[in-house]
Amino acid sequence: MTQKKAARSIVGIAGIVAAATLISKVFGLVRQLVIAAAFGLGPAADAFNYAYTIPGFLLILLGGINGPFYSAIVSVLSKQDDEDAAPLVETITTIVGVILVVVAIILVIFAPNIIDLFAPGLRVPEKEIVRAIAIQQLRIMSPMAVLAGLIGIGFGVLNAANQFWLPSISPLFSSVSVVLGIGILFLQVGNKISTTEYVVQGGIVLAISTVIGAALQWIVQVIAQVKTGVSKLRLRFDFHHPGVRDVMRIMLPATFSSGMLQINLYTDLFFASLIPITGVAAGLANASLLVQTPLGIISNVILVPLLPLFSRLTDPSDWQELKLRIRQGLLLSAFTMLPLGGLMVSLSVTIVKVVYERGAFGGTDSNLVSSLLVANGIGMFVYLGRDVLVRVFYALGDGQTPFRISMVNIGLNIVLDYTLIQFFGAPGLVLATVGVNCSSIFMLLFILNRKLNGLPLVQWGLPIFGLAAGSIVAGGASFATLQLCQHFLGTNGLAIMLLQLIISSLVGLCVFGAITTAMKLPEVNVFVAGIRRRLIK
């Protein structure tokens, strides 16, 4: 979509996205803290993570700011004239909306079958209450199937219209809704939430407040779209619009490709339900949130401004510049994710205790979540690096390659899940996902190397390995600092643990910063200088 005002710089966009996403992610963390304090890893929270599998999958897949709907809309609208935008957006919205209404109806009718399919381990007597709550929650959250698609389209439309603030901050409506819902529940029932009756009621409140939050997120997007004149809230069946074919050509294979990646999550939950303890699914969600909060902020900072750049550099004459942008995305992913992963691994127990251990969330819960956090921390870079490479294929109009790779990795994930839980228990589920993401990166790079007539993979790999080594050293420094602090200050009290966590993290980051400075990476130096200028302003 042609813009009359000058395009913002990558750093300017990154600053807007970072600020808005930070606010949204902080609210998301608060939401999870409230859920953990209210329910721990008990039946209501555990059931919610099984029931949220499909609605959450659709919200991430279709409604995510880096999802295929968003990617397809941005890729096509960035090349459209302004007068063609509204008919295209309204037609795509109509098509997607009709399809997803059917999906929502299917979720309501077949909720018991779906829960049994994804979590067969819940059909044992000791987990029957978890199954019953999960079925009820899935039926309540079925409208999110429709909302997810509309939200994803809205993200793409607003970003293509050079609006980045609202799409990045709008997810906070869901978090606020859940927090308010649980707050109202506690005002009504107080400490009775531990009884079976109120555990069931708590599960219902979680589901209803989640749907309300998604609806609010979509409504504010509609208002913004109408104000920009990009589209209005109306049905349109202009199926012959040339842009519709372009969007579908990217959107359909990209959706299936990303969906195949989410099947790995289903596989994880399938095996999680078979582990003979309650709370594994909730534990996976709690550990994942600690990683996804910084990862989500940083991924938006890196991917949102890079995707339009990738889309404008698809002509063979621009491939040299495209390769430089790919290197930039990978190095910035390594620069941000590797040290954070090192901190997650070395400080996992203290992080979980500081963040979660209060209310219904006890020491046993902390032990499980901290072990899962270690496994998540190991895979932070490959998660984001894979997303960078997938966006390159989307920009090139090739959604088929990531889809085929995802299909291959489904089988790999099943094998790794089954094998690794034998040795590592619940953390083996996360390690399997890390293995799948590593496999994806290698295959994507191999094919991209051929598609773009060669990539300087060795030149890219050396600084990434250097950053990885620096992260290991930084993690070791953080762990040693934590041990020293605990020796002199003890381990009792939230304030003491928080102070130890801050000191240990700062030491690790300073060590990593010194190593990175010595490496003199131009992409990192430019990025840091740009962020510093934004902060000074």
N, C-alpha and C positions, 0 to 999 in steps of 0.2 A: 504494500500500500504506500503510495507516494506520500512523503512527509514534506510539508511546506516549511517547517522550521528545521534548523540544522540538527542532524543526529547527535545525540549525546555521545560523549567519549565512553570507552569501555570502563574507565575508572569512575566516571560520573554515574553511569548506570549501576555499576557495582556498589557504589556508596548508597544509592537509593534502595536497591534490593537488599543490601546487607542490613540497613537500619530497619526496614519494614519486616524482613524475615526474622531478624533478631527479636523484635517485639512479639511476633507471632509464635516463634519457637519458645520463648520464655513462658508465654501463656500456656503453650502445650505442655511444657514441663510442669507448670503449676497444676494443670489438670491431672497429670499422671500422679503427682504427689498426693493430691486429694483422693484420687481413687485408691492409691496404695494405703494411705492412712485409714481410709474408711473400710476397705475390704481385705487388705493384705494380699496374699496370693490365694485367698479362699475361693469358694464356689462361684460367687457373683462375678468376681474379676476374671477367674479362669474361664467361665462360660462366655463372658463378653468377648474374650479374645478368640474363641472358636466361632461365635456368632458373627463377629465383625470381619471374619475372614473374607467373605465375598463383598459386603458393602465397602470395607476398607480397601480391598483389592481394586474395586471399581473406582474408588475415590483417588487412589494413587495412580492407577493405570490410566483412567480417562480424565480425572480432574486435577492431576498433578501438574505443577507449573513446568515440569520437564517431561511430561507424559506425551504419548503419541498424538492425542488430540491437539494439545498445545503446539507441539512441534509441526504438525501438518498445517495448522492454521497460520502460524507465523511464516513458515516457508512459502506458502502460496500468497498470503495477503501482502507480504513485503514486496511482491512483484506485480501487484494489481493496482490499477488506477482507483482513486477514491470513489468514483461513481459506481464502480463494480463491486465494492465491498459489501454494501448492505444486502443486495439480492443473494450474494454468495453465502454470507453468514446466516441469513434467515433460512435459506434452503437447507444448509448443513444442519442447523439447529432442529429443523422440522424432521429431517430424516433420522437423526440420532435420537431425538425425543421419542418418536413412535417406536423405534426398535427397543429402546430401554424401558418403555412402559410394559412391553411384553415380558421383558426380563424380570421386572419387579413383580408381576403377577405370578410368574413361575416360582420366584423365591417364596412367596406367601403359600402357595399350594404345596410345594415339595420341601418345605423347611425341615421336617423330620428326616427325610431321606438324605438331604444335603448334609445335615449335621452328622448322620451316621456314616456317610461316605467319607467325610473329611476327618472324623474323629471316632473311629470304631471302638477305640478303647474306652469310650464313655458309657458303653452299654453294660458295664459291670455294676453290680448293686451299689458299691461304695461311691460310684461317680454318677449315679442316676440323677441326683439333684442338679449336677452340672449340666447334664444333657437336657433336662427339662427347661432350665433357665435359658440355655443357648437357643433352643427351638423358638421359645417365645421372643427372645431378643431379635433373632433373625427376621421373624415376621414383622416386627415393629420397624426394623431398619430397612425393609425392602424398598421404600421410596428413594433411598439413597442411590439406587441404581440409575434412576433418571437424573437426579441432581448431580451426580458425578460427571456425566457426560456434558451437561449444560455448563458446569463450572469449568471444565477443561476447555471448552470452546471459548468461554468468557475470558479465561487467562490469555489465550492466544490472540483474541481480538484486541484486548486492551494493550497487550505488549506490542502488537503490530501498529497500534495507534500511538506508540511512544508513551504509554502509561504503565509504569512499573510499580508504583507505590501501592495502589489498591490490591492488585492481584497478590502481592507478596504478603500483605498484612491481613487479608480477608480470612485466612484460616483461624484467626484468633476467635472469631464468632463461635466456632464449634467448641473451643476450649472454655470460653466464658459460659456457654450454655450448660456444659456438663458440670462445671464447678457450682453454678447456681442451682442446678437440679439436685446435686448431692447435698448442698447446703440446706435447701428446703426440706429434703428428706430427713436430715438430722434434726432440724427444728421440730419435725413432727414426731419422730420416734426416739430420739436421744440414743442412749446406749443399747437399746433393744435390737440394734442392727445385727447382732451376732446370732439371733434366733433364726430358725429356718424361715418363718413367715416373712421376716423383714429382709433376709438375704434375697429372697425371691423378689420382694418389692424393690430392693436396691438394684437388682438386675434390670427390672423394668424401667426404673428411672434413668439408668445409664443409657439404655437404648433410645428412649423418647428424647432425652436431652441431646443426644448425638444427632438425631434426625433434625431437630429444631435448629441446631447449629449449622448444619449443612444447608438448610433452607435459607437461613439468614445470609450465609456466604454467597449463595446464588443471587438473592434479591439485590444486594448492594452492587453486584456486577451488572445486573440488568439495568439498574439506574444509571450507572456510569456509561454503559454502552449507548443508551438512549441519548444521554447528554452529548456524547461525541458524534452522534449521528451515524455511527457505523451500522447499527441495526436497531430494530424495534421489536417489541414483544408481540410477534404475529407469525402465523403460519405462512409458508411460501413453498411452492412446489415447482420451482424453476430448475428441474432436473437437467435441462440442456445447457445450463450455464457452463462455459468451459472450465471455470475454476472449480466447479463441483467435482469434475472428473480428476483434476489435479490433486485436490484435497484427498479424495478417496484413494487415489493411487498410492499416496504416502500413508494415509491414516490406517487403512485396513491391514496391510502387512505389518505396519509398526505396532498396531494394537495387538495383533496376534503374537508378534515377537515379544513385546513387553509382557503380554499375558502368559507366555510360556515361562518367562522368568518368574512370574508370580506363582506358577504351578510348583516351583521349588518351595515356596512358602507353604503351600498345601501339603506337600510331602513332609515338610518339617513338622507341621501340626499333626499329621497322620501318625508319625512315629512318636511325637510328644505325648499323644493320648495313650500310647501303649506303655509308656514309662509308668511304673506303679506308684506314683505319688501325685497328689493334686497340686496344681500350681505351676507346672512346667510351662504351659502356654502363657500364663500371666508373667512368669519370670522372663521368658523370651521377650515379651513386649516391654517390660521394664528395662531390661538391659539394652534392648535395641533403641529405646528412646534416648538413653544417655549418649549413644553414639549418633543417632539420627538428628539430635538437636544441633550440635555443631556441624555435622555433615550436611544437613539440610540448608543451613545458613550459607556455608561455604560453597556448596554445589550451585546454589542460585547465583551467588556472586560470580562464579566462574562460567557456568553454562548459559545463563540468561543472556549476557552480552555477547558470548561467543557464537551462539547458534545463528543469529542473523548474519554475522560475519562469514561463517562457513557457507551460508546459503548464497552469499554474493560472490563467492570465490570458486564456483563450481566449473567455470569455463577452463579448459586445459591451459589457456594462456595465464591463468591466475593460480595454477596449482603450486607454484613455488611459494607464493604467499600463503596459500592454504596449508602447506606443510609447516610453515613457521607458526601458524595459528594452532595447529594440532600439537606441535611441540610445546607451545605456550600453555595450552590447556593441560597437558600431561604433567609438565613440570610444576605448574601451580597446584595441581591436584596432589602431587608428591610433597611439595613444600608445606602444604597446609595439613594434609591428612596423616602423613607419616609421624610427625612429632606428637600429634594428638593421640594417635594410636599407641605410641610408646607410653604416654602418660596414662592412658586407660589400662594398659597392661600392668604397669608398675604400681599404680595407686588404686587398683580396682576395689579392694576391700574398703578402704577409707572413703572412696567416692560413694559407694553404695550406702554405707552407714550414714554419711552426712546427708545424702539426698533423700533416702527412703526410710531409714529405721526410726519410725515413730508410729503411734497409734496401733493399728492391727498388724503392722509390718514388723516382724521380730527378727531375732538373730538367725534363725534357720532360713528365713526368707533371704536375708542378706547374703548368706553363704552361697545359696543357689544363684542369685542374681550376679554376684561378683565373679563367679566362675564363668558365667555366660558373657560377662562384660570383657573378660580377658580374651575370649575367642573373637568377640566382635571387634575389639581393638586391633587385632592382628590383620583384619581384612578391610580396614577403612580406606586405604589408598586404592586397592583393586576395585572396590565398589564404585568410587568416583571416576577412576580412570576408565573403567568400562563404559560409563555413561558418556564421557567425552567422546570416545571412539564411535559409539552408537549414533550420536548426534551428527557426526561427520557423514555417516552413511545416509541418514535422513536428509541432510542438506543436499547430498548428491542424488536424491530421489530414489535411493535404493533401500527399501524396507525389507526386501526379501532376504538379504544376507544375514542381518541380525536375527531374523526369524528362524532361519535354518540352523544357525548356531545355537539358538535357544532350544530348539527341538533336540539337538544332540545332547545338550547339557541336562535335559530332564532326566534322561537315563543315567547320566553320570551322578546327578544329585541323589537319585534313589539308591544307587550303589554306595555312595559315600555316606549317606544317612544311615543306612543299615549297618555298614561296617564300623563307622566311627563311634556310634553310640555304644557299641560293644566294648570299646576301649575307654571312652571318655564320658559316657553317660550323656546327659542333656547338652553339655558344651559341644559334643560331637556333631549336633545338628547345625550349630553355627559354623564350625570348622568345615563342614560339608559345603555350606554356602560360599565360604571363602575359596574353597577349591574350585567350585563352579565358576566364580568370577575370574579367577586366574586363568582358567581354561578359555573363557570368553575373550579375555584381553589378547591372549596369544593368537587365537584364531582370527580375531578382528584385525590385528596388526598384520598378520600373514596375508590376508586377502586385500587389505588396504595398500599394502606394499606393492602388490601386483596391479591394483586398480589405478594407482597414481604414478605408475612407472618408477617405482623405487622410493623407499624412505630411508633416511640415515639412522637406522635403528640403533646402531652401535653408539653414535653420537648422542642419541636420546637416552640410551640405557645407562651410560656411564654416570651422568649427574644424578639420575634417579637412584642408582645403587649407592652413590655417595650420600644422598639425602637419607636413604634407608639406614646406612651405617651410622650416620649422625643421630638418627632417631633412637637407635639402640643404645648409643652412648648416653644420650640425653635421658632415656628411660632409666638406665642404670644409675645415673646421677640423682634422679628424682627418688628412686627407691632407697638409695643410700641416705639421702637427706631425710626421708621419712623415718627410717629406722633410727637415725640420730635424734630427731625431734621426739619420737616416742620414748626413747631412752631417758631423756631429760624431762619431758613434760607429761609422760604417761599417755593413756589412751581413753580416759574417761572425760565425758562432757562434749557436747556439740561444738562449743566455741573452741575448745582445744583442738579437736579433730579438724575443724574448718581452718584454723590457723596453720596447722601442720600441712594440710592439703595445699593451701595457698603458697607457703614457703617452698614446699617440694616441687610444685608445678613451676614456679618462677625459676628455680634453679635449673630444672630440666630445659625450660624454654630458652634461658640465657645460654646454656651450653649449646643447644641446637642452633641458636642465632649466631653464636661465634663460629661454629663449623660452617654454616651456610654463607656467612660473610666471607670466610676464607675461600670458598668455592667460586665466588664472583660470577654468579649466574645472572646474565643480563635480564632475563624474563622476571626473575624474582626481584632484582633491584628496581626495575621499572614499576612493578606492581606495588612493592613496599613504599617506594617514593610517592606514587599516586595516592595510596591510602593515607600516607602521612600528611600530604597536602590537604586532603579532604578533612582530616581530623583537625588540622590547624585552622582551617576556615570555620 
